[in-house]
Amino acid sequence: MAQFSGKASLIAGVLAAIGASLCCVGPLVLLALGIGGAWVGNLTAMEPYRPIFIGLTLLFLGLALRKLYWLPQVCKAGTPCVDPRTIKRQRLTFWVVAVLLLGLLAVPWFAPLFY
């Protein structure tokens, strides 16, 4: 099984979350921009795949969490990961991305409040 780096897991999680919320975020953004019409209703075609994308998002976030907190950090001398600020930055980035992704996943539950 291929190993994902922490960065690759975060990127994959972002893409999966976008896929999971595409059915609801897309029409909401278009409405916020003043773009409307009957065709906007067709953007819900991804709705049946939402559970799959949610699962992938949570899987990739879990892989990134595992990489950042539970696996021992192995660094060669002279590489950037030797600096403790690097891991702190990576962890901060993880939590910022995780909160944004979970917010993105929650949009379908809150979207009806806006339109």
SVG drawing of the C-alpha trace seen along z (x, -y; Angstrom):
<svg xmlns="http://www.w3.org/2000/svg" viewBox="-36 -39 59 41">
<polyline fill="none" stroke="black" stroke-width="0.4" points="0.0,0.0 1.4,-3.4 2.2,-5.8 0.7,-9.3 2.7,-12.2 1.0,-14.6 0.8,-17.2 -0.6,-14.7 -3.3,-13.6 -4.4,-17.2 -4.6,-17.9 -6.6,-14.7 -8.8,-15.6 -9.5,-19.1 -10.4,-17.6 -12.7,-15.0 -14.4,-17.7 -14.9,-19.9 -16.5,-16.9 -18.7,-16.1 -20.1,-19.7 -20.2,-20.4 -23.9,-19.7 -24.7,-22.4 -21.8,-24.9 -21.9,-25.4 -25.5,-26.6 -25.1,-28.7 -22.0,-30.4 -23.8,-31.1 -26.8,-32.5 -24.6,-34.7 -23.0,-36.0 -26.5,-36.8 -26.4,-34.0 -29.5,-32.0 -31.8,-30.0 -33.4,-26.7 -30.1,-25.1 -28.7,-25.7 -30.9,-22.8 -28.9,-20.4 -25.8,-21.0 -27.2,-18.6 -26.2,-15.6 -23.3,-14.9 -25.6,-14.4 -25.6,-10.6 -21.8,-10.5 -21.6,-12.8 -21.3,-10.0 -18.3,-8.5 -16.6,-11.9 -17.3,-12.5 -15.7,-9.1 -12.7,-10.0 -12.3,-13.3 -12.3,-11.8 -9.9,-9.0 -7.4,-11.5 -7.7,-13.7 -7.1,-10.7 -4.0,-9.7 -2.6,-13.3 -3.4,-13.2 -1.6,-9.8 1.4,-11.1 1.7,-14.3 1.0,-13.0 1.4,-9.2 4.2,-8.2 7.7,-8.9 9.3,-11.7 12.4,-10.5 14.6,-13.3 18.1,-13.3 20.5,-15.9 20.3,-19.1 16.6,-18.6 13.9,-21.1 12.1,-18.7 14.9,-18.8 13.7,-22.3 10.9,-22.0 9.2,-25.0 8.5,-22.9 6.4,-20.3 4.6,-23.1 3.7,-24.8 2.6,-21.5 0.3,-20.8 -1.1,-24.3 -1.8,-24.0 -3.5,-20.6 -5.8,-22.1 -6.7,-25.1 -7.4,-22.9 -9.3,-20.3 -11.6,-23.1 -12.2,-24.5 -13.0,-21.1 -15.4,-20.1 -17.1,-23.5 -17.3,-22.8 -18.8,-19.4 -21.4,-21.0 -22.6,-23.5 -25.4,-21.2 -27.0,-21.3 -26.7,-25.1 -27.3,-26.1 -31.2,-26.0 -30.9,-28.8 -29.5,-31.1 -31.9,-30.3"/>
</svg>
